[in-house]
Amino acid sequence: MKKTINDRLILLATAQECMADVADKMVQWDKSQLIMEKSAFDSMNVSDEVLRLSKEGSVLVDRLIESCQAMLENPNAVEHQKMSVVLEEIYKVFYNISVASTNVSMISHKIEKEAAAQKDIEEELKEVLVGVSESIDSAVACAELILAEI
């Protein structure tokens, strides 16, 4: 009888260890969720910046077209200078779009990595919960056995 009770107490201790593992996994999952949420927020901000820069680029292209038309109608040094300024602005906008796109890509990879980490945590959590369930079932059976013997 003592051995049976001792064995069942070991199972209960195992259940407690499993529950501690669940708590640790939940903390990891929570941290991962926060990182993913921040990354999603950052991604949205960078995407908005890319959109803004694209619109700015479109406006500059329209200005370039106007400058080209004016240059063809009246070629002179002033028009050439205006054209140079517009081309430099267009270069800067598209460079900034390139930088923003790189940032979006890095953030997207970070989100992907965190999603994979969350999937791994979820799988580990399921395994731990199965262990808890089995240990608790055994503890219940032990309690019933003890009650029946008393």
N, CA, C and O atoms as a GROMACS GRO file, in nm:
protein
  600
    1MET      N    1   0.082  -0.119   0.000
    1MET     CA    2   0.000   0.000   0.000
    1MET      C    3   0.086   0.126   0.000
    1MET      O    4   0.062   0.220  -0.076
    2LYS      N    5   0.188   0.126   0.086
    2LYS     CA    6   0.276   0.242   0.090
    2LYS      C    7   0.343   0.264  -0.044
    2LYS      O    8   0.357   0.378  -0.090
    3LYS      N    9   0.386   0.154  -0.109
    3LYS     CA   10   0.452   0.166  -0.239
    3LYS      C   11   0.356   0.225  -0.342
    3LYS      O   12   0.395   0.310  -0.422
    4THR      N   13   0.232   0.181  -0.341
    4THR     CA   14   0.131   0.233  -0.434
    4THR      C   15   0.110   0.383  -0.411
    4THR      O   16   0.107   0.462  -0.505
    5ILE      N   17   0.096   0.418  -0.286
    5ILE     CA   18   0.077   0.561  -0.254
    5ILE      C   19   0.200   0.640  -0.297
    5ILE      O   20   0.189   0.748  -0.354
    6ASN      N   21   0.318   0.585  -0.268
    6ASN     CA   22   0.442   0.652  -0.305
    6ASN      C   23   0.451   0.668  -0.457
    6ASN      O   24   0.489   0.774  -0.507
    7ASP      N   25   0.416   0.562  -0.531
    7ASP     CA   26   0.417   0.568  -0.678
    7ASP      C   27   0.321   0.675  -0.729
    7ASP      O   28   0.352   0.749  -0.822
    8ARG      N   29   0.204   0.682  -0.666
    8ARG     CA   30   0.104   0.781  -0.709
    8ARG      C   31   0.148   0.922  -0.673
    8ARG      O   32   0.118   1.017  -0.745
    9LEU      N   33   0.217   0.937  -0.564
    9LEU     CA   34   0.269   1.068  -0.527
    9LEU      C   35   0.376   1.114  -0.628
    9LEU      O   36   0.386   1.232  -0.660
   10ILE      N   37   0.454   1.017  -0.676
   10ILE     CA   38   0.552   1.049  -0.781
   10ILE      C   39   0.480   1.099  -0.906
   10ILE      O   40   0.524   1.194  -0.971
   11LEU      N   41   0.369   1.034  -0.939
   11LEU     CA   42   0.290   1.079  -1.055
   11LEU      C   43   0.236   1.220  -1.033
   11LEU      O   44   0.235   1.302  -1.126
   12LEU      N   45   0.192   1.248  -0.913
   12LEU     CA   46   0.144   1.384  -0.884
   12LEU      C   47   0.257   1.485  -0.895
   12LEU      O   48   0.238   1.596  -0.944
   13ALA      N   49   0.376   1.446  -0.849
   13ALA     CA   50   0.492   1.535  -0.862
   13ALA      C   51   0.524   1.558  -1.009
   13ALA      O   52   0.560   1.669  -1.049
   14THR      N   53   0.510   1.453  -1.090
   14THR     CA   54   0.532   1.467  -1.234
   14THR      C   55   0.430   1.564  -1.293
   14THR      O   56   0.464   1.646  -1.379
   15ALA      N   57   0.307   1.555  -1.248
   15ALA     CA   58   0.203   1.648  -1.294
   15ALA      C   59   0.239   1.791  -1.258
   15ALA      O   60   0.220   1.882  -1.338
   16GLN      N   61   0.292   1.809  -1.139
   16GLN     CA   62   0.332   1.944  -1.098
   16GLN      C   63   0.447   1.995  -1.185
   16GLN      O   64   0.447   2.112  -1.223
   17GLU      N   65   0.543   1.910  -1.216
   17GLU     CA   66   0.654   1.949  -1.304
   17GLU      C   67   0.601   1.987  -1.442
   17GLU      O   68   0.646   2.084  -1.502
   18CYS      N   69   0.508   1.908  -1.490
   18CYS     CA   70   0.448   1.937  -1.620
   18CYS      C   71   0.378   2.073  -1.618
   18CYS      O   72   0.386   2.150  -1.714
   19MET      N   73   0.310   2.100  -1.510
   19MET     CA   74   0.240   2.229  -1.499
   19MET      C   75   0.342   2.344  -1.496
   19MET      O   76   0.316   2.450  -1.552
   20ALA      N   77   0.458   2.323  -1.431
   20ALA     CA   78   0.564   2.425  -1.431
   20ALA      C   79   0.615   2.446  -1.574
   20ALA      O   80   0.641   2.558  -1.616
   21ASP      N   81   0.629   2.334  -1.650
   21ASP     CA   82   0.669   2.345  -1.790
   21ASP      C   83   0.566   2.425  -1.870
   21ASP      O   84   0.603   2.507  -1.954
   22VAL      N   85   0.439   2.400  -1.844
   22VAL     CA   86   0.333   2.474  -1.913
   22VAL      C   87   0.346   2.623  -1.883
   22VAL      O   88   0.335   2.707  -1.973
   23ALA      N   89   0.369   2.656  -1.759
   23ALA     CA   90   0.383   2.796  -1.720
   23ALA      C   91   0.502   2.860  -1.794
   23ALA      O   92   0.491   2.972  -1.844
   24ASP      N   93   0.615   2.789  -1.801
   24ASP     CA   94   0.732   2.841  -1.873
   24ASP      C   95   0.701   2.862  -2.021
   24ASP      O   96   0.738   2.964  -2.079
   25LYS      N   97   0.635   2.765  -2.080
   25LYS     CA   98   0.600   2.776  -2.223
   25LYS      C   99   0.504   2.891  -2.247
   25LYS      O  100   0.513   2.960  -2.348
   26MET      N  101   0.412   2.911  -2.154
   26MET     CA  102   0.318   3.022  -2.169
   26MET      C  103   0.390   3.156  -2.164
   26MET      O  104   0.354   3.249  -2.236
   27VAL      N  105   0.492   3.168  -2.078
   27VAL     CA  106   0.572   3.291  -2.071
   27VAL      C  107   0.645   3.313  -2.204
   27VAL      O  108   0.646   3.424  -2.256
   28GLN      N  109   0.706   3.207  -2.258
   28GLN     CA  110   0.774   3.217  -2.387
   28GLN      C  111   0.676   3.257  -2.497
   28GLN      O  112   0.706   3.342  -2.580
   29TRP      N  113   0.560   3.195  -2.495
   29TRP     CA  114   0.458   3.224  -2.596
   29TRP      C  115   0.415   3.370  -2.587
   29TRP      O  116   0.399   3.437  -2.689
   30ASP      N  117   0.396   3.418  -2.465
   30ASP     CA  118   0.355   3.557  -2.445
   30ASP      C  119   0.460   3.652  -2.500
   30ASP      O  120   0.426   3.750  -2.567
   31LYS      N  121   0.588   3.627  -2.472
   31LYS     CA  122   0.696   3.711  -2.524
   31LYS      C  123   0.697   3.709  -2.676
   31LYS      O  124   0.712   3.813  -2.741
   32SER      N  125   0.680   3.590  -2.733
   32SER     CA  126   0.679   3.576  -2.878
   32SER      C  127   0.561   3.654  -2.938
   32SER      O  128   0.575   3.719  -3.042
   33GLN      N  129   0.447   3.645  -2.872
   33GLN     CA  130   0.329   3.719  -2.920
   33GLN      C  131   0.356   3.869  -2.921
   33GLN      O  132   0.320   3.938  -3.017
   34LEU      N  133   0.419   3.920  -2.814
   34LEU     CA  134   0.449   4.063  -2.807
   34LEU      C  135   0.545   4.104  -2.918
   34LEU      O  136   0.527   4.210  -2.980
   35ILE      N  137   0.646   4.022  -2.944
   35ILE     CA  138   0.741   4.053  -3.051
   35ILE      C  139   0.669   4.053  -3.186
   35ILE      O  140   0.692   4.141  -3.269
   36MET      N  141   0.581   3.956  -3.206
   36MET     CA  142   0.508   3.949  -3.332
   36MET      C  143   0.416   4.070  -3.349
   36MET      O  144   0.407   4.127  -3.457
   37GLU      N  145   0.348   4.108  -3.242
   37GLU     CA  146   0.259   4.224  -3.250
   37GLU      C  147   0.337   4.352  -3.281
   37GLU      O  148   0.294   4.432  -3.363
   38LYS      N  149   0.453   4.370  -3.216
   38LYS     CA  150   0.536   4.488  -3.243
   38LYS      C  151   0.586   4.485  -3.387
   38LYS      O  152   0.586   4.588  -3.455
   39SER      N  153   0.627   4.368  -3.433
   39SER     CA  154   0.676   4.356  -3.570
   39SER      C  155   0.565   4.388  -3.671
   39SER      O  156   0.589   4.454  -3.772
   40ALA      N  157   0.446   4.341  -3.644
   40ALA     CA  158   0.333   4.371  -3.733
   40ALA      C  159   0.305   4.521  -3.735
   40ALA      O  160   0.279   4.578  -3.841
   41PHE      N  161   0.311   4.584  -3.617
   41PHE     CA  162   0.292   4.730  -3.609
   41PHE      C  163   0.400   4.802  -3.688
   41PHE      O  164   0.370   4.894  -3.765
   42ASP      N  165   0.528   4.762  -3.670
   42ASP     CA  166   0.638   4.823  -3.744
   42ASP      C  167   0.620   4.803  -3.894
   42ASP      O  168   0.646   4.893  -3.973
   43SER      N  169   0.578   4.683  -3.931
   43SER     CA  170   0.556   4.653  -4.073
   43SER      C  171   0.450   4.745  -4.134
   43SER      O  172   0.466   4.793  -4.246
   44MET      N  173   0.344   4.768  -4.059
   44MET     CA  174   0.239   4.856  -4.110
   44MET      C  175   0.293   4.999  -4.126
   44MET      O  176   0.263   5.065  -4.226
   45ASN      N  177   0.372   5.046  -4.030
   45ASN     CA  178   0.428   5.181  -4.039
   45ASN      C  179   0.520   5.195  -4.160
   45ASN      O  180   0.515   5.294  -4.232
   46VAL      N  181   0.605   5.094  -4.182
   46VAL     CA  182   0.696   5.099  -4.296
   46VAL      C  183   0.617   5.091  -4.426
   46VAL      O  184   0.649   5.161  -4.522
   47SER      N  185   0.516   5.008  -4.430
   47SER     CA  186   0.432   4.998  -4.550
   47SER      C  187   0.365   5.131  -4.580
   47SER      O  188   0.356   5.173  -4.696
   48ASP      N  189   0.318   5.199  -4.475
   48ASP     CA  190   0.258   5.332  -4.495
   48ASP      C  191   0.361   5.429  -4.552
   48ASP      O  192   0.328   5.511  -4.638
   49GLU      N  193   0.485   5.420  -4.503
   49GLU     CA  194   0.591   5.508  -4.553
   49GLU      C  195   0.620   5.477  -4.700
   49GLU      O  196   0.640   5.570  -4.779
   50VAL      N  197   0.624   5.351  -4.737
   50VAL     CA  198   0.645   5.313  -4.877
   50VAL      C  199   0.534   5.370  -4.965
   50VAL      O  200   0.559   5.422  -5.074
   51LEU      N  201   0.412   5.360  -4.917
   51LEU     CA  202   0.299   5.415  -4.992
   51LEU      C  203   0.312   5.566  -5.010
   51LEU      O  204   0.291   5.619  -5.118
   52ARG      N  205   0.349   5.635  -4.900
   52ARG     CA  206   0.366   5.780  -4.906
   52ARG      C  207   0.476   5.817  -5.005
   52ARG      O  208   0.461   5.909  -5.085
   53LEU      N  209   0.588   5.744  -4.999
   53LEU     CA  210   0.699   5.773  -5.090
   53LEU      C  211   0.661   5.743  -5.235
   53LEU      O  212   0.705   5.813  -5.327
   54SER      N  213   0.582   5.641  -5.256
   54SER     CA  214   0.537   5.610  -5.393
   54SER      C  215   0.452   5.724  -5.449
   54SER      O  216   0.467   5.763  -5.565
   55LYS      N  217   0.362   5.776  -5.365
   55LYS     CA  218   0.279   5.889  -5.409
   55LYS      C  219   0.366   6.011  -5.439
   55LYS      O  220   0.344   6.082  -5.538
   56GLU      N  221   0.465   6.035  -5.352
   56GLU     CA  222   0.557   6.146  -5.374
   56GLU      C  223   0.634   6.126  -5.504
   56GLU      O  224   0.657   6.221  -5.579
   57GLY      N  225   0.675   6.003  -5.531
   57GLY     CA  226   0.745   5.972  -5.655
   57GLY      C  227   0.658   5.999  -5.777
   57GLY      O  228   0.706   6.048  -5.879
   58SER      N  229   0.530   5.966  -5.766
   58SER     CA  230   0.438   5.992  -5.878
   58SER      C  231   0.426   6.142  -5.905
   58SER      O  232   0.423   6.184  -6.021
   59VAL      N  233   0.418   6.219  -5.800
   59VAL     CA  234   0.410   6.366  -5.816
   59VAL      C  235   0.536   6.418  -5.884
   59VAL      O  236   0.529   6.502  -5.972
   60LEU      N  237   0.652   6.367  -5.841
   60LEU     CA  238   0.778   6.411  -5.902
   60LEU      C  239   0.787   6.370  -6.049
   60LEU      O  240   0.840   6.445  -6.131
   61VAL      N  241   0.737   6.253  -6.082
   61VAL     CA  242   0.738   6.210  -6.222
   61VAL      C  243   0.649   6.303  -6.304
   61VAL      O  244   0.685   6.339  -6.417
   62ASP      N  245   0.534   6.343  -6.249
   62ASP     CA  246   0.448   6.440  -6.319
   62ASP      C  247   0.524   6.572  -6.341
   62ASP      O  248   0.515   6.632  -6.448
   63ARG      N  249   0.597   6.616  -6.238
   63ARG     CA  250   0.676   6.739  -6.253
   63ARG      C  251   0.784   6.722  -6.359
   63ARG      O  252   0.812   6.814  -6.436
   64LEU      N  253   0.845   6.603  -6.364
   64LEU     CA  254   0.948   6.576  -6.464
   64LEU      C  255   0.889   6.584  -6.604
   64LEU      O  256   0.950   6.641  -6.694
   65ILE      N  257   0.772   6.528  -6.621
   65ILE     CA  258   0.706   6.533  -6.753
   65ILE      C  259   0.678   6.678  -6.792
   65ILE      O  260   0.702   6.718  -6.906
   66GLU      N  261   0.629   6.756  -6.696
   66GLU     CA  262   0.603   6.898  -6.724
   66GLU      C  263   0.732   6.970  -6.761
   66GLU      O  264   0.734   7.052  -6.853
   67SER      N  265   0.841   6.941  -6.688
   67SER     CA  266   0.969   7.005  -6.717
   67SER      C  267   1.022   6.967  -6.854
   67SER      O  268   1.074   7.050  -6.928
   68CYS      N  269   1.006   6.839  -6.888
   68CYS     CA  270   1.049   6.794  -7.021
   68CYS      C  271   0.972   6.864  -7.131
   68CYS      O  272   1.029   6.906  -7.232
   69GLN      N  273   0.843   6.878  -7.111
   69GLN     CA  274   0.761   6.945  -7.211
   69GLN      C  275   0.801   7.092  -7.223
   69GLN      O  276   0.810   7.146  -7.333
   70ALA      N  277   0.826   7.158  -7.107
   70ALA     CA  278   0.867   7.298  -7.109
   70ALA      C  279   1.004   7.313  -7.175
   70ALA      O  280   1.028   7.411  -7.246
   71MET      N  281   1.094   7.216  -7.151
   71MET     CA  282   1.227   7.222  -7.209
   71MET      C  283   1.221   7.208  -7.361
   71MET      O  284   1.295   7.274  -7.434
   72LEU      N  285   1.132   7.121  -7.406
   72LEU     CA  286   1.119   7.103  -7.550
   72LEU      C  287   1.062   7.228  -7.616
   72LEU      O  288   1.098   7.263  -7.729
   73GLU      N  289   0.972   7.295  -7.544
   73GLU     CA  290   0.911   7.416  -7.599
   73GLU      C  291   1.006   7.536  -7.593
   73GLU      O  292   1.004   7.621  -7.682
   74ASN      N  293   1.088   7.542  -7.488
   74ASN     CA  294   1.174   7.659  -7.468
   74ASN      C  295   1.306   7.614  -7.403
   74ASN      O  296   1.324   7.632  -7.283
   75PRO      N  297   1.397   7.557  -7.482
   75PRO     CA  298   1.522   7.508  -7.423
   75PRO      C  299   1.613   7.623  -7.378
   75PRO      O  300   1.650   7.708  -7.458
   76ASN      N  301   1.648   7.623  -7.248
   76ASN     CA  302   1.743   7.721  -7.195
   76ASN      C  303   1.804   7.668  -7.065
   76ASN      O  304   1.765   7.562  -7.016
   77ALA      N  305   1.898   7.742  -7.011
   77ALA     CA  306   1.972   7.698  -6.893
   77ALA      C  307   1.882   7.687  -6.770
   77ALA      O  308   1.902   7.598  -6.688
   78VAL      N  309   1.785   7.775  -6.758
   78VAL     CA  310   1.695   7.773  -6.642
   78VAL      C  311   1.614   7.644  -6.642
   78VAL      O  312   1.599   7.579  -6.538
   79GLU      N  313   1.563   7.605  -6.757
   79GLU     CA  314   1.486   7.482  -6.768
   79GLU      C  315   1.574   7.360  -6.740
   79GLU      O  316   1.528   7.263  -6.679
   80HIS      N  317   1.700   7.362  -6.784
   80HIS     CA  318   1.793   7.252  -6.757
   80HIS      C  319   1.818   7.240  -6.605
   80HIS      O  320   1.824   7.130  -6.551
   81GLN      N  321   1.832   7.356  -6.538
   81GLN     CA  322   1.854   7.356  -6.393
   81GLN      C  323   1.732   7.298  -6.322
   81GLN      O  324   1.746   7.218  -6.230
   82LYS      N  325   1.611   7.339  -6.363
   82LYS     CA  326   1.489   7.285  -6.304
   82LYS      C  327   1.484   7.132  -6.323
   82LYS      O  328   1.447   7.058  -6.232
   83MET      N  329   1.523   7.088  -6.442
   83MET     CA  330   1.521   6.944  -6.473
   83MET      C  331   1.619   6.870  -6.382
   83MET      O  332   1.586   6.762  -6.332
   84SER      N  333   1.737   6.926  -6.358
   84SER     CA  334   1.836   6.863  -6.271
   84SER      C  335   1.783   6.850  -6.128
   84SER      O  336   1.802   6.747  -6.064
   85VAL      N  337   1.717   6.954  -6.080
   85VAL     CA  338   1.661   6.952  -5.944
   85VAL      C  339   1.554   6.844  -5.933
   85VAL      O  340   1.552   6.767  -5.836
   86VAL      N  341   1.466   6.837  -6.031
   86VAL     CA  342   1.359   6.736  -6.030
   86VAL      C  343   1.418   6.596  -6.034
   86VAL      O  344   1.374   6.507  -5.961
   87LEU      N  345   1.518   6.575  -6.120
   87LEU     CA  346   1.580   6.442  -6.130
   87LEU      C  347   1.647   6.403  -5.997
   87LEU      O  348   1.638   6.287  -5.956
   88GLU      N  349   1.711   6.497  -5.931
   88GLU     CA  350   1.774   6.468  -5.802
   88GLU      C  351   1.668   6.431  -5.698
   88GLU      O  352   1.688   6.338  -5.619
   89GLU      N  353   1.557   6.502  -5.697
   89GLU     CA  354   1.448   6.470  -5.603
   89GLU      C  355   1.391   6.331  -5.632
   89GLU      O  356   1.362   6.255  -5.540
   90ILE      N  357   1.374   6.300  -5.759
   90ILE     CA  358   1.323   6.167  -5.797
   90ILE      C  359   1.420   6.059  -5.750
   90ILE      O  360   1.378   5.956  -5.697
   91TYR      N  361   1.549   6.082  -5.768
   91TYR     CA  362   1.649   5.985  -5.722
   91TYR      C  363   1.635   5.963  -5.572
   91TYR      O  364   1.635   5.848  -5.526
   92LYS      N  365   1.624   6.071  -5.494
   92LYS     CA  366   1.613   6.060  -5.348
   92LYS      C  367   1.488   5.982  -5.307
   92LYS      O  368   1.494   5.898  -5.217
   93VAL      N  369   1.377   6.010  -5.371
   93VAL     CA  370   1.253   5.941  -5.336
   93VAL      C  371   1.265   5.791  -5.364
   93VAL      O  372   1.228   5.709  -5.280
   94PHE      N  373   1.318   5.756  -5.479
   94PHE     CA  374   1.328   5.615  -5.510
   94PHE      C  375   1.435   5.545  -5.425
   94PHE      O  376   1.423   5.426  -5.398
   95TYR      N  377   1.538   5.617  -5.384
   95TYR     CA  378   1.635   5.560  -5.290
   95TYR      C  379   1.565   5.532  -5.157
   95TYR      O  380   1.583   5.425  -5.098
   96ASN      N  381   1.485   5.628  -5.109
   96ASN     CA  382   1.411   5.608  -4.984
   96ASN      C  383   1.311   5.492  -4.994
   96ASN      O  384   1.290   5.419  -4.898
   97ILE      N  385   1.250   5.478  -5.110
   97ILE     CA  386   1.160   5.363  -5.132
   97ILE      C  387   1.239   5.233  -5.121
   97ILE      O  388   1.191   5.136  -5.062
   98SER      N  389   1.358   5.231  -5.175
   98SER     CA  390   1.442   5.112  -5.167
   98SER      C  391   1.478   5.080  -5.022
   98SER      O  392   1.472   4.964  -4.980
   99VAL      N  393   1.514   5.182  -4.945
   99VAL     CA  394   1.547   5.162  -4.803
   99VAL      C  395   1.424   5.111  -4.728
   99VAL      O  396   1.433   5.018  -4.648
  100ALA      N  397   1.308   5.172  -4.752
  100ALA     CA  398   1.185   5.130  -4.685
  100ALA      C  399   1.149   4.986  -4.723
  100ALA      O  400   1.105   4.909  -4.638
  101SER      N  401   1.168   4.952  -4.848
  101SER     CA  402   1.139   4.815  -4.892
  101SER      C  403   1.230   4.715  -4.822
  101SER      O  404   1.186   4.606  -4.785
  102THR      N  405   1.355   4.750  -4.804
  102THR     CA  406   1.448   4.664  -4.731
  102THR      C  407   1.402   4.645  -4.588
  102THR      O  408   1.405   4.533  -4.535
  103ASN      N  409   1.358   4.754  -4.524
  103ASN     CA  410   1.306   4.746  -4.387
  103ASN      C  411   1.183   4.657  -4.379
  103ASN      O  412   1.169   4.577  -4.286
  104VAL      N  413   1.093   4.670  -4.476
  104VAL     CA  414   0.973   4.587  -4.478
  104VAL      C  415   1.013   4.440  -4.490
  104VAL      O  416   0.955   4.353  -4.423
  105SER      N  417   1.110   4.412  -4.573
  105SER     CA  418   1.155   4.275  -4.590
  105SER      C  419   1.212   4.219  -4.460
  105SER      O  420   1.181   4.106  -4.422
  106MET      N  421   1.295   4.296  -4.392
  106MET     CA  422   1.354   4.251  -4.266
  106MET      C  423   1.246   4.227  -4.161
  106MET      O  424   1.250   4.127  -4.088
  107ILE      N  425   1.150   4.316  -4.153
  107ILE     CA  426   1.041   4.300  -4.057
  107ILE      C  427   0.957   4.178  -4.091
  107ILE      O  428   0.916   4.103  -4.002
  108SER      N  429   0.933   4.158  -4.218
  108SER     CA  430   0.855   4.042  -4.260
  108SER      C  431   0.925   3.912  -4.221
  108SER      O  432   0.861   3.816  -4.177
  109HIS      N  433   1.056   3.909  -4.237
  109HIS     CA  434   1.132   3.790  -4.197
  109HIS      C  435   1.125   3.769  -4.046
  109HIS      O  436   1.116   3.656  -3.998
  110LYS      N  437   1.128   3.878  -3.972
  110LYS     CA  438   1.117   3.869  -3.826
  110LYS      C  439   0.980   3.814  -3.786
  110LYS      O  440   0.970   3.730  -3.697
  111ILE      N  441   0.876   3.860  -3.852
  111ILE     CA  442   0.741   3.810  -3.826
  111ILE      C  443   0.733   3.661  -3.858
  111ILE      O  444   0.676   3.583  -3.783
  112GLU      N  445   0.792   3.623  -3.971
  112GLU     CA  446   0.791   3.483  -4.011
  112GLU      C  447   0.863   3.397  -3.907
  112GLU      O  448   0.815   3.289  -3.871
  113LYS      N  449   0.978   3.444  -3.858
  113LYS     CA  450   1.055   3.371  -3.758
  113LYS      C  451   0.974   3.356  -3.629
  113LYS      O  452   0.972   3.248  -3.569
  114GLU      N  453   0.908   3.462  -3.587
  114GLU     CA  454   0.828   3.456  -3.465
  114GLU      C  455   0.707   3.365  -3.481
  114GLU      O  456   0.667   3.295  -3.387
  115ALA      N  457   0.649   3.365  -3.599
  115ALA     CA  458   0.536   3.274  -3.624
  115ALA      C  459   0.581   3.129  -3.613
  115ALA      O  460   0.511   3.045  -3.557
  116ALA      N  461   0.700   3.100  -3.668
  116ALA     CA  462   0.754   2.964  -3.657
  116ALA      C  463   0.783   2.929  -3.511
  116ALA      O  464   0.758   2.817  -3.467
  117ALA      N  465   0.837   3.026  -3.436
  117ALA     CA  466   0.866   3.002  -3.294
  117ALA      C  467   0.737   2.975  -3.219
  117ALA      O  468   0.733   2.888  -3.131
  118GLN      N  469   0.631   3.048  -3.251
  118GLN     CA  470   0.504   3.026  -3.184
  118GLN      C  471   0.448   2.888  -3.217
  118GLN      O  472   0.387   2.824  -3.132
  119LYS      N  473   0.468   2.844  -3.338
  119LYS     CA  474   0.421   2.710  -3.376
  119LYS      C  475   0.496   2.604  -3.296
  119LYS      O  476   0.435   2.508  -3.248
  120ASP      N  477   0.628   2.621  -3.282
  120ASP     CA  478   0.708   2.527  -3.202
  120ASP      C  479   0.662   2.527  -3.056
  120ASP      O  480   0.648   2.422  -2.994
  121ILE      N  481   0.640   2.645  -3.002
  121ILE     CA  482   0.593   2.656  -2.863
  121ILE      C  483   0.458   2.588  -2.847
  121ILE      O  484   0.433   2.518  -2.749
  122GLU      N  485   0.372   2.608  -2.945
  122GLU     CA  486   0.239   2.546  -2.940
  122GLU      C  487   0.251   2.394  -2.937
  122GLU      O  488   0.183   2.327  -2.859
  123GLU      N  489   0.338   2.339  -3.022
  123GLU     CA  490   0.357   2.193  -3.026
  123GLU      C  491   0.413   2.141  -2.894
  123GLU      O  492   0.368   2.038  -2.843
  124GLU      N  493   0.511   2.212  -2.839
  124GLU     CA  494   0.567   2.172  -2.710
  124GLU      C  495   0.462   2.180  -2.600
  124GLU      O  496   0.455   2.094  -2.513
  125LEU      N  497   0.381   2.284  -2.606
  125LEU     CA  498   0.275   2.301  -2.507
  125LEU      C  499   0.174   2.186  -2.514
  125LEU      O  500   0.128   2.138  -2.410
  126LYS      N  501   0.140   2.144  -2.633
  126LYS     CA  502   0.049   2.031  -2.650
  126LYS      C  503   0.107   1.904  -2.588
  126LYS      O  504   0.038   1.829  -2.519
  127GLU      N  505   0.237   1.881  -2.614
  127GLU     CA  506   0.302   1.763  -2.557
  127GLU      C  507   0.300   1.767  -2.405
  127GLU      O  508   0.273   1.666  -2.340
  128VAL      N  509   0.329   1.883  -2.348
  128VAL     CA  510   0.329   1.898  -2.202
  128VAL      C  511   0.188   1.876  -2.147
  128VAL      O  512   0.172   1.810  -2.044
  129LEU      N  513   0.090   1.929  -2.213
  129LEU     CA  514  -0.048   1.913  -2.166
  129LEU      C  515  -0.093   1.767  -2.171
  129LEU      O  516  -0.168   1.722  -2.085
  130VAL      N  517  -0.046   1.693  -2.271
  130VAL     CA  518  -0.077   1.549  -2.277
  130VAL      C  519  -0.016   1.481  -2.155
  130VAL      O  520  -0.080   1.398  -2.091
  131GLY      N  521   0.108   1.517  -2.123
  131GLY     CA  522   0.173   1.461  -2.004
  131GLY      C  523   0.098   1.495  -1.876
  131GLY      O  524   0.083   1.410  -1.789
  132VAL      N  525   0.052   1.618  -1.866
  132VAL     CA  526  -0.025   1.660  -1.748
  132VAL      C  527  -0.154   1.579  -1.739
  132VAL      O  528  -0.191   1.530  -1.632
  133SER      N  529  -0.219   1.566  -1.850
  133SER     CA  530  -0.345   1.492  -1.853
  133SER      C  531  -0.325   1.347  -1.809
  133SER      O  532  -0.402   1.294  -1.729
  134GLU      N  533  -0.221   1.283  -1.862
  134GLU     CA  534  -0.193   1.145  -1.824
  134GLU      C  535  -0.158   1.133  -1.676
  134GLU      O  536  -0.203   1.041  -1.608
  135SER      N  537  -0.079   1.227  -1.627
  135SER     CA  538  -0.041   1.224  -1.485
  135SER      C  539  -0.162   1.247  -1.395
  135SER      O  540  -0.177   1.181  -1.292
  136ILE      N  541  -0.245   1.338  -1.433
  136ILE     CA  542  -0.364   1.366  -1.352
  136ILE      C  543  -0.459   1.247  -1.353
  136ILE      O  544  -0.517   1.212  -1.251
  137ASP      N  545  -0.474   1.184  -1.471
  137ASP     CA  546  -0.558   1.064  -1.479
  137ASP      C  547  -0.507   0.955  -1.385
  137ASP      O  548  -0.584   0.890  -1.315
  138SER      N  549  -0.376   0.937  -1.384
  138SER     CA  550  -0.316   0.837  -1.294
  138SER      C  551  -0.338   0.874  -1.148
  138SER      O  552  -0.364   0.788  -1.065
  139ALA      N  553  -0.326   1.002  -1.117
  139ALA     CA  554  -0.346   1.047  -0.979
  139ALA      C  555  -0.491   1.023  -0.935
  139ALA      O  556  -0.516   0.984  -0.821
  140VAL      N  557  -0.583   1.046  -1.024
  140VAL     CA  558  -0.724   1.022  -0.992
  140VAL      C  559  -0.746   0.873  -0.966
  140VAL      O  560  -0.814   0.834  -0.871
  141ALA      N  561  -0.688   0.791  -1.053
  141ALA     CA  562  -0.701   0.646  -1.034
  141ALA      C  563  -0.640   0.604  -0.901
  141ALA      O  564  -0.694   0.518  -0.833
  142CYS      N  565  -0.530   0.664  -0.865
  142CYS     CA  566  -0.465   0.634  -0.738
  142CYS      C  567  -0.556   0.673  -0.621
  142CYS      O  568  -0.572   0.597  -0.526
  143ALA      N  569  -0.613   0.789  -0.630
  143ALA     CA  570  -0.702   0.834  -0.523
  143ALA      C  571  -0.820   0.738  -0.510
  143ALA      O  572  -0.862   0.704  -0.399
  144GLU      N  573  -0.874   0.695  -0.624
  144GLU     CA  574  -0.986   0.600  -0.618
  144GLU      C  575  -0.942   0.467  -0.556
  144GLU      O  576  -1.015   0.407  -0.478
  145LEU      N  577  -0.822   0.423  -0.591
  145LEU     CA  578  -0.768   0.299  -0.534
  145LEU      C  579  -0.751   0.310  -0.383
  145LEU      O  580  -0.791   0.221  -0.308
  146ILE      N  581  -0.694   0.419  -0.339
  146ILE     CA  582  -0.674   0.440  -0.195
  146ILE      C  583  -0.807   0.444  -0.122
  146ILE      O  584  -0.824   0.384  -0.016
  147LEU      N  585  -0.901   0.515  -0.180
  147LEU     CA  586  -1.034   0.525  -0.119
  147LEU      C  587  -1.101   0.388  -0.110
  147LEU      O  588  -1.168   0.355  -0.012
  148ALA      N  589  -1.082   0.309  -0.214
  148ALA     CA  590  -1.143   0.176  -0.216
  148ALA      C  591  -1.080   0.085  -0.111
  148ALA      O  592  -1.148  -0.001  -0.055
  149GLU      N  593  -0.952   0.102  -0.084
  149GLU     CA  594  -0.881   0.018   0.009
  149GLU      C  595  -0.903   0.061   0.155
  149GLU      O  596  -0.887  -0.019   0.248
  150ILE      N  597  -0.938   0.184   0.173
  150ILE     CA  598  -0.952   0.232   0.313
  150ILE      C  599  -1.084   0.191   0.370
  150ILE      O  600  -1.114   0.222   0.485
   0.00000   0.00000   0.00000
